Amino acid sequence: MPLNKAAPGFSFKKNGKGKTVFITGGAGRIGRNLIRALQRDGYEVRVLAETKDFMSNMPSGVIPYVGDIGNKKVLMEGFKGVDTVYHLAAIVSEYKAHTNELMRVNVQGTAAVLEACRASGVGHLVFASTVDVYGSNRKDILNEDSRLKPTDKYGYSKMLAEREVEKYADKLDYTIFRMAAIYGKEFAASYFKVFKAIKEQKAYLIGDGNNHLALVHIDDVVNAFILADSNRKSSRMIYNLSDGVSYTQQQLFATVAKMLNVDPPTRHISPIVVKLLARSRNLDSDELRFIMSNRLIDIAKLKKELGFKPTVDIKDGAMELVKEFLKKGPKYKVNYNADLMMNNFGKTEKYIYERLEQKGALMFMLIDPVDYKTPDEAIKTAKEAEEGGADLILVGGSIGAQGELLDYVMKGLKEKISSPVVLFPGNIATLSRYADAVYFMSLLNARTPYWITHAQMLSAPLVKQLKIEPLPVGYIVVAPGGTVGWVGDVNLVPREKTKIAASLALAGEYLGNHFIITDVGSNPQLQGQGPVPPEMIKAVKSTISVPYIVAGGIRTTDDLRTTIKAGADIVQIGTAIEQSSAARKQAESFSKVVKEEGIKRVRK
């Protein structure tokens, strides 16, 4: 339970005369605004500057201490005689920073600041945290007692940093602020990207547009920080900090569009599409973290205990940004262009993303024509599978059909079914002009380069000539591997080595693949094993951001449910339907499970 008894050194003064404060992160946007406000109130302001060059970004009149956030000697020297430390220094951008450096600065740096505060007799620490500690997609109203479930590295690092602060509850008075996304003149650049797209009528709403975005103006952040340092009730407390209003993405876009005198965006784009192309466009993952978030932030505690009242209305704050944009923004180089994004994907890939968005999970049916007595039986089974609920039909296999047999089946399927028909190639000859698309696969754990890049090099010109849409797929074979493991000369991923599978999957995504597959091969039960283990599926899914396909060994509805619950976006079924005497009925039973589990995700 938080204590309200202040430490001996905590001087709650109503103004800054005779008071000394120290700011880490003073060169940042929050820091500069805080420095100016504190100086106006008569505070002596000291700052930590990583190098002397950082001083050029700070207001004049500050007293600099040059050193890294982990330099305890510099911190101790700077903290002597200080009443309050505002710890703002942090790495926010996951897009630009390595994980180790993010953790070093955000967590270990906070620990260093805390120890220096204790040793120097600092009275009060104001710590800048984030609403990202709650996670990015929450349906509940979030107060300070809500469960912390960070979904990104930045939020996780801040959660750990908060725990470091709370360890000092008996040694140091502190106030933690969990801040919403900040806006204001000095934060304008990130918002300009969206403004430009809205002005040029190129903006899409990401998802349905009804997600709730939490905002706070920089003026209100500064006011809250200073308010906490003048009120004894803030001792050892955590406060949410936003403007207390719930806006949807659609409402905010419409507000800006009205100010720009253009029509508001009405078109929608799948979050999956945006994530896939974020790295190749000038819309980084940190901005996406905000635009795609869903959080309802309760600031009742801050209002009640400290008398906080937001002073900047969203309309006034947005108009401030729009005016700044009209001065500078039209020349701002950015490619937040959803039309361009969508043009990077073919018809089949768009179909997959849209279906995933609608249904939450999908089922692909794989048929290998060489496994049937006649080609017409293969066509009949595929048609029944589609009627039973399969979202897409795959044709091919580890050895697989080719030539006239493949063309006959593909042509027959195109005449009889409406779902996309996609090639699942066993080698470079598994191509047909009648295909909608092809799994353009790289076998990520193959022992020989042939299956990683050489076969792809040999087949790429023909794929282009035949105008077959390529679906970039990173393929991982898990033990026991079956035929695909033998044909592909694969270094099988052991079933218990979940980290290896996750690392391979991440490498596949980083290499540009739009889908990742883990496959145990057909009939793993013959070797006393089953589908891809749930623990491995969870590990892979939590590591990658592209759609995840799980294949091999899924023979029962229980197998299927377990696989989807563990994290599979798409299940690839072959033998279970292929060998069934009633393909449609079997497909229907599987499809029912996929729909049940998928709709749970959509509702989340």
N, C-alpha and C positions, 0 to 999 in steps of 0.2 A: 504494500500500500504506500503510495507516495507520501512523503513527509512535508509538512509546511513550515517546519522550523528551519530558518535560514542559517547558513554557516556564518561564523563570526565575521568573515570578510565580505559578506554580501551586503552592500550598501544600496538600498532602494531609494535613489534620489529622484526627485521629480524633474530635475533638469540636469544638464551636463556640467555645470560649473564646478571645477575642482575635481572632476572625475576623469579617469584615464581608461580607455578601452583599447583592445587589440583585436585586429581583424585578420583572419587567414582568408585568402581568396579575395583580397582587396582590389586586385586588378580586374576581377570579373565584373559582370554586369550588375549583379546584386550588390557586390562590394562597393562599387563606385557610387551607386545611389545611396547606400547606407552611410558611406563616408561623408558625403555632402550634407546629409540630414544631421548627422552627429556633430559635424563642425558648426552648423548653423545654431545648434543648441549649446555650443560652448564646450564640447568634449575635447580632450586631448586624444588624438587618434594615432595609434601605432599600427603598422601593417607588416605582414610577412610578404616579402617579394622574393620569388624564386631566383631571379637575377636582377641586376641593376637595370637592365633593359625594361623590366616590367614596370618600373616607376613612371615611364612615359604614359602609361595607361591610367594612372591614378590622379585624383585631384591634388592640387598643390597643398602644402601645409601638413602633410602626413609625415610621421617619423618612421622611416623604413628599417626593417631588419632583414638582411639578405640571407636566404638559406632555404633548403628544402623542407617540406612539411615533416619529414622524419628526423630532422636535425634537432635533437633535444637541447643541445647547448645553445643554439640560437633562440629556440623557444623559451628556454629558462631565462635567458638574458632579456628578451623582449617582454616577458610576463612580469618582471619585477615591478611591484607597485601598481599593477593593473587591477582595476575593479572588476571589469567584465571582459571576457573573450567571446567574440562572435566567430564561431568556427564555420566558415562558408566554403573553404577550399575543398574541392572534390572534382573528380572526373565524371562528367555526366554522359558524355558521348560514347556509347558502345561501338558506334560506327567507326570512330577514329582511334580508339584506344585498345591496346592489348589487355586481355583479362587480368594478367598478373599485375600490370601497372595500375589498373582500375582498383584492384583489391589493395594494393600497397598504399595508394593514396587515400582511398576512402575508408578503409578499415584500420590498417596499421598506422596511417597518419593520424587518425582520430585517437587511437590509443596513445600515441606520442604526445598529442596536444593535452589529453586528459592528465597524463602523468606530470607534464610540465605545469599544468594548472595547480595540481595538488602540491607539488614541491615548492611552487612559488607563492602559494597562499592566495591564489586568485579567488575572488568571491563568487563569481557567477559565470557559467558557460551557457551561451545560447547556440544551439546546434541546429543547422539547417538540414533537415531530412526531406522526405518526399512521400507523396501519396502512392508512389510506385511500390512501396513496401506492402501495400494491400493486394497487389496484383493488377493486371490490366483489364480484366473482364469480370466485374462483380455485379450481382443482381441486388444484393442487400444494401441498405443505407449504412454507410461506413462512419462509425464514430471511433474514438480513440481506443476503445476496448475490442474493436473488431479483430478477427483473426488475421494475422499477417501471412500472406501467401504470394510473395513476389514471383513474377513470371519472367523476369529478365535479370541480367547480371547487375545492372545499376541498382534496381530495387533490392536485390539480394544483398549487395554490398552495403546499402544504407541500413537494412535491417540488422546486419552484423554490427555496423557502427553504432546503432542505437543501443545494442546490448552492451557494447563497450562503455558507453556513457552511463548506463544504469548500474554498472559495476561500482561506480564511484558515488553511489547514493549516500553513503555515510561519510564521504570525504569532501564532497563538492556539491554546491547547488547548481542545478542545470535546468534549462527549459529546452524542450525539443519541439521543433515545428515541422510537421509533415505538410510540405507545400504542394499545392496544385501547380499546373503549368502556368508559368509566369508570362505576362505580356506587358508591353509598353514600348516606348520609342527604341530603347536600346536592344529590345528583343525582336525588332521588326523583321529582320532578314528572313527568319524561318517562316513567318506568316506571309511574306511577300510572294513566296512560291505558290501558295494557294490562291492569293489574291490575283496574281497574274493569270492563272488558269481560269478563274471565275470570270475575269474581265474579258478574256479571249474566248469565252464560252467553250472551253475545253475541259472543264472540271467535271469529274464524276463523283457521286456520293459513294464512299467505300462501304460495301455491305448495304443494309437497308437504310442507313442514315439516321436511325433512331437511337444510336448509342449516345450516352450522356458524357459530356466533356466537362472537366473541372478546371476552372481558370481563376487567376487572381492577378490583379494589377500590381506592378512593382511598387507603386506608392503605398499600397495597403500592406505589402510584405514589410517594407521599411517601418511603417507605423506599428505593425504588430511586434516586430523585433524590439523597438524602443519601448513600447508599452510593457513588454514582458520584463524589461530591465528596471522598470520603475514600480513594479507591483509585486509585493511579497507573495501573493497567491500563486505566482508562476513557478515558485520553487519546486523543483523535482517533478515537473508536470510535462505532459505531452499534449500538444494541441494540433488539430487539423487547421490548415490555413488555406482558405479559398474565399471567393466572394459569397459563398453560401447559396448560389443560384444554380439550378440545373438547366443546362442547355443541351440540346441534341446537335449532332453534327449538321443535320439538315437545317435547323434553326439558325445556326451560326453562319452557314454558307449563304442562306437566304438574306440574313442581315447585311452581310458584306456586299452581296449582289445588289441589294437595294441602294446601298451607299455608292456603289459604282455605276448605278443606273443601267444595269443589265438584268436579264432574266436569271433567276436562280437555277442552279443545276438540278436536273430531274433524272438524268441517266445514272445508272448504277454500275459499279465494277466490283468483281469478286475480290475479297481481301487476299485470296490465294494468288491471284494474278499480280496484285500490287506488291506483295512480298517477294515474288519471284524476280520481278524486274527492278526492285528498289536499289539493288547494288549497281545496276547499270544506268540508272537515272540519277538526277540531282535531287532525289528525295530520299534522305537517309533513314536508317531504321529508327533513329531517335525521334524524328518527326512522325513517323508511322506509329510509334508507340503511343503518341498522344492522339492522333487523328482516329486511330482504331480502338482506343480505350473505351471503357464503359464503367464509370464510377459516379456514385451519388455521395457527396461528401457532406457530413454533418459538422457544422462549426458552432453548435449551441454551447459547448463547453467554453470555447474561447470568448464568445459573446458574454456569457454569464459571469465567468470568473474574472476576466480582464476588461470587460466593457468594450470589446472590440466591435467596431462598426465599419464595414467596408465603405470607402468614400468614392470609389470610381465605378460608375455604372457601365455595363458592357457596351451600351450604345455610345457613350462618350469615349470609352477606351478604344472601341473599334474604329470610331471616326478619327481618333488621333492617329491610329495606324494607317487608315485609308488615306488620310491627307499626306502622310509621310510617303506612302506608296505612290501616290500620284506625282509626287516630286521626283522620286528616285526609282520606283518600282518598274515602270514600263521598260527601262533599259536593263533590268535585272535578268541575267541569263539563267534560265531554269528550264527544265524539261519535264515539268509535272503535267504531262499530256496523256490523258488516259486513252485518247484515240490512237496515239502512237504506241502506247503500251499494248492495246488490243491487237494492233496490226502486226505485232511480233508473234502472234499465235495463230495457228491454223484452225480450221473449222472443228476438227476432232478435239484438239486440246481445249478450245473454248467450251465445247460441249461437256467435257469432263469437269472442268472447273465450275461451270454453271450447275451441273447436276450435284456436285459435291456441296455447293452452296445451298441448294434446295433441300437435299436429302440427308446430308451429314455423313453418309457412308455409301459406297457403291459395291456392286458385284460384277466382275468380269467373268465371262465363260470362255474357257480355252478348249478348242477342239483340234485334234491332230488327224487329218484325213487318212494317214497311213494306218491308224488304229481301227478303221471301220472296214467292213466287208466291201462296201461300195461307196463311192463319193456321195451318192444321193442320201445314204444313211447319215453321213456326216452333216449334210445340209439340213436334213430333217431334225436331227438332234439340236443343232444350233437354233433353228426356228422355234422349237419347243422351249428351249432355254430362254429365248427372248420373250416368248409369250408368258413364261413363268416368272419373268421379272429381271432377267439379266440386263444390265445397263449397256453392255458392249460385248461384242464377240471377237475373240482372238483366234487366229488360225496359225498353226505351226507347231513346233516342238523341237526337242533337242536334236533329233535326226530330221524329222519334218518332211512335208511334201514340197515338191517343186515342179517346175515345168507345166505340162498339160494338166496334170492332176490338180495342182494348186490353182491354176487359172480356172479350171472347170468349177471347183468348189467356190472360189471367190466370186465368180460371175453368178453362180446359182444363189449364193447368199445375198448378193446385192439386189437380186430380183425378188427375193422372198422376205427380207427383213428390212426394217427401217433404222435400226440401231447402227452405229458405226461398225465397220468390219476392219480390224487392225491385224497386221501381220506380226507374228511372234517368231522371228527368224532363228533357225538353228544354224544357219550359215549364210554366205553371201548369195546363194541361189534361191533363198526363200523370199522371192520378190514377185509381185504380180501387179500389172497395171490396173487391176480391178479393185485394189485395196484403197480404203480411205486414208490409212496411215500405216506406219510401221514403227514398232518399238526399235528405235535406233540405239541399240544397247552397247554399253561397254561393260565387260565382265571384270569388275573391279578387283576381285581376288584371284584372277587367273595367273598361272605361273608363267605363261608365255605371252609376249607382246601381241601375238596374232589376235587374240580375243579381246584385247584392250583397245588397240587402235588400228591394227593392220587390216582386219576384216572390214572395219568401218571405212577406211580409206579406199578399199577396193570397191565397196558397194555404193559409196556416196554419189559418184557421178550417175549411176543408173537410177538411184532414188530420185535424183533431180530430173533426169531425162523422162522418167515415167510419171513425174509430178505426184509422187507419193508424199504425203505429209510426214516429216520425221518427228517422232516424239522422243526427245533425249532422255534416256533411261540409264541409271546406274544400277547394275545388277550384281547382287551379292548371293553367293551360294553357301548355305549353312549345312552342316552335317545332318544326315548322312549324304546328302547331295544327289543321290540317284543317278540317272543317265546324264543329266546336265553336268554333274560334277565330273563324271568320267570323260565325256566328250570335250568339255572345256578345260581339262587338265587343271583343275582348280585346287588351290590351297584352302581347303574347307575351313570355315569358321566353326570352331567347337561350340557346341550348344550352350555351354556354361560361360563362354567368353563374350559377355554382352558388350563390354567396352570396345572390343575389337570390331564388332558389328557396327556399333554406333560411330566409331571413328572412320570406318570405311564409308559409311553412309554420308557422314559430314564431308569427307573428301570428295565423294561423288557429287554432292550438292555444290561444293566450291569449284569443282571442275565444270560446272555449268549444266548439269543434268536437272531436268524439270520434274523427274519422278525417281524414286528409289524403290527397288524391289529386294526383299529377302525371300529366298526360296530354298526349301529343304529337298526339292526334287519330288518326283511322283512316287507314291507308295512307300513312304518312310516306315509305315507300319510293318512292312515285310522285314525290316531290320530292327524291329522292336522299338521304334521311335515314332514320334508324332509330328505335328506341325511345328512351326517356329515357336520356341518357348515364349510365354507371355512376358517374362522378365526381359528377354531380348527385344521384343516388340516395344515395350515401354521405354527401354534405353534408347532405341533408335528414334522413336517418335519424339522424345523429349530433346533430342539433339538436333534434328533437322527441321526446316520450315517448309519444305516442298511436300507434295502429296506422297504418301507412303503406301506401297502395295505389298501385301503379304501373300505368298503363294506356297503351294505344296502341302500335301497331307491333311487338308481340311476335308474330312469325310462325313462329319455329323454336324447337326445344328449346334450342339454343345461346343464343338471345336470352333465353329464359326463365331458364336457369341463371345467366347473367350478371346478370340483373336481381335475382334472389333473393340471389345471393352479394353483390351490392353493398349490399343492405340492405332490399329490399322485404319487408314482412310478408305482403302480399296482392298477387297479380298478377291483373289484370282482362283477360280474353281475349275478343275479339269476332270480328273478321274471320277470323282464322286457323282457327277452328272453323266459323264461319258459312259460309265459302266452301268448306269441305272436303266432298268427296263421301262421306267416311266419318267423320262427326262423332264417333262413339263411339271409334273407333280413334285419331283425332287427340287427343281429350280424354285418352285413356289414356296416350298418349306424354307429353303435357304433365304429367298428374297424377303420373306416375312421377318426373319431375324434381323437382316440387314436394315430393313425399314424401322423396326422397333428400336434398335440401338442408334441408328442414324438420327432419328427424330429427337432423341434425348440430347444429342449434340446441338441440333438446330435450336432447341428450346433454351439451351444454356446461353 
